[in-house]
Amino acid sequence: MSPTLKRLLSIALFALLLVWGGYGLLSYLGVLVHQLVLVSDADRAIIAEACTSGSLLCKGWHALLPFITFTLSRAGPFLWYGVISLAVFATALGWQFFMRGKWTLRMRLHPWTILLFFLGSLFLIFNVLALGYSGPDPVRRMIEPLPQVYKNATPETLRSLQDNFNSLKDRGCLTHVGTAQIGAEVYDMKISCIEGSFFTRVLPQLAMVLLLCFEFLVLGRMLLLWLRPRPRRPLVEMIVSLGLGACGLIALLWLLAVVHLYVQPAGWLLFLAIPLIGYRHTVYWVRRFLWSEWESEEQWYSPAILFAWLLMGYLAFNFLTVIRPFPIGWDDLGRYLNHARLLVSYGHFIPPLATFQWQYVTSLGYLLFGFDSVFAATFSMLINWTAGLMATLSVFVLGNVFLGHRRGMLAALLYYTLPLVGHFSYADMKIDNAVFAMGTLATLCFFLALFPMHDEEEDAAQAGPPAEVPLQGGAGWEYMALAGIFSGFAFAIKPTAVMVLMSLATTLFGITVGVPAFFGTAFLGWVFYTWHTEFNVAAVSQYVYGAPDAISRTGVILFCTAAGVLLFAYGAWHNRQGFLRGMQMLGVFTGSLFFAMAPWLLYNNIAHRHFPPRLEMGAPDHISPIFSINPLDVPTYGQDARILPPDLRPDMSSPSCRNTSKAEEVDRYWGTGYGKGWGHYITFIAWFSKCHRRTNRFDKIKVRGST
């Protein structure tokens, strides 16, 4: 491929992404439910008057400027954080000019200096928010929790609020301000107590998160040396060890659950044994943390400084937001955190965690500190925040190795500031960041296997893959095995990771065989999705053309199969050596993938008494009682079963009795009702039914006798 053609393709790709991104942004802003939280009431009325046709693009275009201004106005509480950060930056820049006569920022960085920067950002955001104002009143103002104040609170909620209020009052942390018109006393929390809470509530949780990451690093490096890859880049070694350690700890905790030893002494024993058994690796990482250094010099206007500041500030802000004992949202309250807590309360394996799931790591908070502890609940949620940190670091390292360090920083910032990723990093503490981290690590190891010279180069600024594919043995096979292991754990955490597996397989044959094989493998992958109805042809046909049979499912399968086989065979015939190399790599990848899934696969098949074994994702449920409307649906595992009597049993053959939860769940994200046709699938507009406007219940409470 000529340099001119490469340049033209790069420009075309950038232009298409820019148009696609702009179209998606305007469509997103045009949706009414998004405008409820992104623009003011007055601007929303103006937008509705300007776009009477109901066009999403029209509404999005008129909402663009109001969205920006409204966002800036809502960022008011962070004003002093920006001002103080700018003052610190100007002071450091002035000192550099005084010492060297250059308007550049040169720093000799260590891992511990990065931690100090994060601590500084954490402390500054904590104080800016705690000492700020919410309207005319300071944030530290508290109203006595009486029933007339919290009108809709349950007795249990009101009791918890009153216990917290009385605890603060008994410790002398409240200063009386006045009395509200409704009879509730009004207090301000003392600044000394606010500052003390940073050291008693925030720092201990941060220490536990750092200790957990250290456990990952030690265990991960033990496994990494056993698997024999020797990453030469410190960043690659760090992130691969971190991810591999998380995988190893999940497997060990699963084993404890299977043998009915999921109890606090066993948890602490495991937590202490890892750094002791791997003492050489413990010493290694301690030395790395204290003595590793690198020099960075940036111009004062370098965007990398802004990217780093934004990313670190957002991570710190999300960390502070998670310092709470209460989950937010049904998914973490009823499933992800609840399963982790139930696992510890039972003390043994439970069927909902039948695979190597991230909830085993989440449960460490409850396992170490008790399933009824506030500290334990907060730490468990912060473990899921740590999954977001791992995902961001994996994106940074992947971009750093193959694109350059500035592009890696930009990629990490773009990932972590995605609305959905942010939501999973401070509100709904799901496991999506964990599965993304494993998928990204699989991709990193996959490309290191195909382009090992990128791991051998010391210049991190070297960008772009080599012109030719160096697939001569060496570390390539080990990295491909690592890619399979990470893919296996990603699939176990959430089966939707199969999309990563298909993408890697398509990329593998595109690199080793050529462009025809790339498209051929993509077509064959689409056959898999269509065959298993992951790609629902009837639903797409109904949504686009208004008729479920306008597109034939059989026709799609036959067309994709024929196109895939022909293109793949053509590429393999013209590049036999590349085809053989690709098949060998695929064998290593597939073998290591099933090796990573073998323990829970075998256990589930043995528990179900399946022979021959199959891809069994669940285990028999001997614990949960069953409430069923159909006696044929009740499995015979010996658990308590409650079945409706015949006179109350509905007619299951009726269309009104069909389960629609899956379609409703998909529609919640796809945005049914906001555009038909192919444009709906191009924009992928996110629809969040849980977006609600929040109002301050104390806005209208007047204070008498305030000082």
C-alpha positions, 0 to 999 in steps of 0.5 A, spaced: 500 500 500 502 506 497 504 512 502 499 516 499 493 511 499 494 510 506 494 518 508 487 518 503 484 512 507 486 515 514 483 522 512 477 518 509 476 514 516 477 520 520 472 524 516 467 518 516 468 517 524 467 525 525 460 525 521 458 519 524 460 521 531 456 528 530 450 525 527 450 520 533 451 526 538 445 530 535 441 524 535 442 523 542 441 530 544 434 530 540 431 524 545 427 528 550 429 523 556 436 525 555 434 533 554 431 532 561 438 531 564 442 535 559 438 542 558 434 546 562 426 547 562 426 553 559 431 551 553 427 544 552 421 548 551 424 553 546 427 546 542 420 543 542 417 550 539 423 550 534 422 543 531 415 542 530 416 536 525 419 532 531 426 531 527 431 528 532 437 532 528 433 538 528 432 537 536 439 535 537 442 541 533 438 546 537 440 543 544 447 543 542 449 550 545 444 549 551 447 542 553 454 546 553 452 552 557 447 547 562 453 542 563 458 548 565 453 551 569 452 544 573 460 544 573 460 550 578 461 546 584 468 544 581 470 551 580 475 552 585 478 545 584 479 548 577 482 554 579 487 551 585 489 546 579 491 552 575 494 556 580 499 549 582 500 548 574 502 556 573 507 555 579 510 549 577 511 552 570 514 559 573 519 555 577 521 551 571 522 557 567 526 560 573 530 554 573 531 553 566 529 558 562 523 554 558 516 554 558 516 547 559 514 542 564 519 537 566 518 532 571 521 526 574 516 521 575 515 515 579 509 510 581 509 513 588 508 520 585 503 518 581 499 516 587 501 522 590 498 526 585 491 522 585 491 523 593 492 530 592 486 530 587 482 526 591 483 531 597 482 537 593 475 535 590 473 532 597 474 539 600 471 543 594 465 539 594 464 538 602 466 546 603 462 548 597 454 551 597 448 548 594 444 554 592 444 559 598 446 553 603 452 550 604 453 543 603 455 541 610 448 544 612 444 538 615 436 538 617 434 534 623 431 527 620 424 527 622 418 524 618 415 531 616 422 532 612 423 525 609 415 524 608 416 518 603 422 515 607 420 508 610 421 507 618 428 503 616 430 508 612 428 514 617 431 510 623 438 509 619 438 517 618 436 518 625 442 514 628 447 517 623 444 524 625 445 522 633 452 519 632 454 526 629 451 530 634 453 526 640 460 526 637 460 534 637 460 535 630 454 539 629 453 546 630 446 549 631 444 554 626 436 555 627 429 552 626 425 550 620 418 552 619 416 545 619 419 544 626 426 541 624 432 543 627 438 545 622 445 544 624 452 545 620 457 540 620 463 542 623 469 543 618 474 539 623 469 533 623 469 533 615 476 533 615 477 527 620 472 523 615 477 524 610 482 520 614 477 515 617 472 513 611 476 515 605 483 513 606 482 506 609 478 504 603 483 507 598 489 503 602 484 497 601 484 498 594 491 499 593 492 492 597 488 489 592 491 491 586 498 489 590 495 482 591 493 482 583 500 484 581 504 479 585 499 473 584 499 475 576 507 476 576 507 469 579 503 466 573 506 470 568 513 467 569 510 460 569 507 462 562 514 464 560 512 471 557 517 476 559 515 483 557 520 488 556 516 494 557 514 496 564 507 498 563 505 491 559 508 487 565 504 491 570 497 491 566 498 484 564 500 482 571 494 486 574 489 482 569 492 475 570 492 476 578 485 478 578 484 472 574 488 467 578 484 470 584 477 469 581 479 462 580 482 461 587 476 464 590 471 459 586 475 453 589 474 456 596 467 456 594 466 449 591 470 446 597 465 450 602 471 454 605 468 461 603 469 463 610 473 469 613 479 466 616 480 462 609 479 469 606 484 472 610 489 466 610 489 467 602 490 474 602 496 474 606 499 468 603 499 471 596 505 476 598 508 471 602 508 465 597 510 470 592 515 474 596 520 475 590 515 478 586 513 482 592 520 485 593 520 486 586 513 490 585 515 494 592 522 496 588 518 498 582 514 502 586 519 506 590 525 506 584 522 506 577 522 512 574 521 516 567 522 523 565 517 527 562 517 533 558 511 537 555 510 544 553 505 548 557 500 548 552 501 540 551 494 536 551 497 531 554 497 535 561 490 536 560 488 529 558 492 527 565 488 532 569 481 530 567 482 523 567 485 523 574 480 528 577 474 524 574 477 517 577 478 521 584 471 524 583 468 517 582 472 514 587 469 519 592 462 518 590 462 510 591 464 512 598 457 510 601 454 503 604 448 503 599 448 501 592 444 505 587 440 501 582 437 494 581 442 491 577 448 492 583 443 492 589 439 485 586 444 482 583 452 483 582 453 486 589 447 481 592 450 475 589 457 477 592 454 478 599 450 472 599 456 468 597 459 470 603 453 469 608 452 462 605 459 460 606 460 456 600 458 455 592 452 458 590 449 457 583 448 464 580 456 464 580 457 458 576 463 461 572 469 465 574 465 471 575 468 478 577 463 477 583 468 473 587 473 479 587 467 483 589 465 479 595 472 480 598 469 486 602 464 482 605 469 476 606 474 480 609 470 484 613 463 481 614 457 481 610 453 486 615 459 491 615 458 498 612 466 498 611 465 491 607 459 494 603 463 500 601 469 496 599 466 491 595 463 497 591 470 500 590 472 493 588 468 494 582 470 501 581 477 498 581 475 494 575 474 501 571 481 503 573 483 496 570 479 497 564 482 505 563 489 502 564 488 497 559 486 502 554 492 506 556 497 501 555 494 498 548 494 505 545 501 507 548 504 501 545 501 501 538 499 508 537 504 512 542 503 515 549 499 521 548 494 517 544 494 512 549 492 517 554 487 520 549 484 513 548 483 512 556 480 519 557 475 517 551 473 511 554 472 513 561 468 519 560 463 515 556 456 516 559 455 508 560 462 507 563 461 513 568 455 510 570 458 503 571 464 507 575 460 511 580 452 509 580 450 502 578 457 498 580 456 493 575 461 488 572 461 491 565 468 494 566 471 488 568 469 484 562 471 490 558 478 490 561 479 482 560 477 483 553 482 489 552 487 485 555 486 479 550 486 484 545 493 487 547 496 480 548 493 478 541 497 484 538 503 483 542 503 476 539 502 478 532 507 484 532 512 482 538 517 487 536 512 492 539 514 489 546 521 489 544 522 497 543 524 501 548 521 507 545 514 508 547 513 514 542 514 509 536 507 508 533 503 504 528 504 496 526 510 494 522 509 493 515 510 486 515 508 481 520 514 478 524 511 471 526 517 467 528 516 463 534 518 467 540 514 470 545 508 470 540 505 463 542 506 465 549 502 472 548 497 468 544 496 463 550 495 469 554 490 472 549 486 466 550 486 466 557 483 473 558 478 471 553 476 465 557 475 469 563 472 475 559 467 470 557 466 467 564 464 474 567 459 476 561 458 471 555 457 478 551 465 477 550 464 472 545 464 479 540 471 480 542 472 473 540 469 473 534 473 480 532 480 477 534 479 471 530 477 475 524 483 480 525 487 474 526 486 471 519 486 478 516 493 479 518 496 472 517 492 471 510 490 477 508 484 482 506 479 476 503 480 472 509 478 478 513 472 479 510 471 471 509 471 470 517 467 476 518 461 473 514 462 466 517 462 470 524 455 473 522 453 466 520 454 464 528 450 470 530 444 469 525 444 461 527 444 462 534 439 468 533 443 473 537 442 477 530 435 476 530 433 477 522 425 477 523 426 483 529 430 487 524 426 486 518 420 488 522 423 494 525 426 496 518 421 494 513 415 493 518 414 486 516 418 480 520 418 476 513 421 481 509 428 479 510 429 471 510 433 468 515 435 462 511 437 467 506 442 471 510 445 464 513 446 461 506 449 468 503 454 469 509 456 462 508 457 462 501 461 469 501 465 467 507 467 460 505 469 463 498 473 469 500 476 465 506 478 459 501 481 464 496 485 468 501 488 461 504 489 458 497 493 465 495 497 465 502 498 458 504 504 459 509 500 465 512 493 460 513 497 455 516 500 460 521 493 463 522 491 456 524 496 454 529 495 461 532 488 460 532 489 453 535 493 456 541 488 461 542 482 456 542 486 451 547 488 456 552 481 459 552 478 452 554 484 451 559 481 457 562 474 455 562 475 448 564 475 448 571 468 451 572 465 447 565 467 440 568 464 442 575 458 444 572 457 438 567 459 433 573 453 437 577 448 436 572 451 429 570 452 431 563 455 426 558 458 428 553 460 435 556 457 441 554 458 448 554 454 448 561 454 456 564 449 454 570 450 449 576 444 446 579 440 450 584 439 446 590 438 453 594 433 457 592 425 456 592 421 456 586 415 459 585 412 457 578 406 457 574 407 451 570 409 444 574 413 442 568 418 448 569 420 445 576 427 442 576 428 436 580 433 438 585 430 437 591 429 445 593 422 448 596 417 449 590 411 453 590 406 451 584 399 455 582 393 450 583 390 448 576 384 453 577 389 459 578 394 457 572 394 461 566 394 459 559 401 459 557 399 458 550 396 465 549 400 470 546 399 475 552 403 470 557 409 470 553 416 473 556 417 480 553 423 482 558 429 480 553 425 485 548 424 490 553 431 490 556 434 491 549 429 496 547 431 500 553 438 501 550 436 501 543 431 506 544 425 503 540 420 509 538 426 514 536 426 513 529 425 507 524 429 504 518 437 503 517 438 509 521 436 506 527 442 501 527 447 506 525 446 511 530 445 506 536 442 511 540 442 509 548 436 509 551 436 510 559 429 509 562 432 510 569 434 517 568 430 521 573 431 529 575 433 529 582 430 535 586 433 537 593 427 536 598 430 542 602 430 547 597 423 550 600 425 549 607 425 556 611 430 557 616 428 561 622 434 564 627 439 563 622 446 566 624 
